């Protein structure tokens, strides 16, 4: 009796699937898991620190602008580059 084609197709696709599964299982090892998690944490902290830096910079700009007198501001606008 001849085997159906679908069975052959399944037989051909199984080995690559198993290889992919082995790779994903390797990724799920505890050391690798913790390494991935630490990378994600670093990315998060970096993003938040950038946001904080931006906010601080805005505050500094505002305070610097307020501290200058009208004459100082006029001087700044007419400065030659």
Residue pairs with C-beta under 8 A, 6 or more apart in sequence:
26 32
27 33
27 36
65 73
68 76
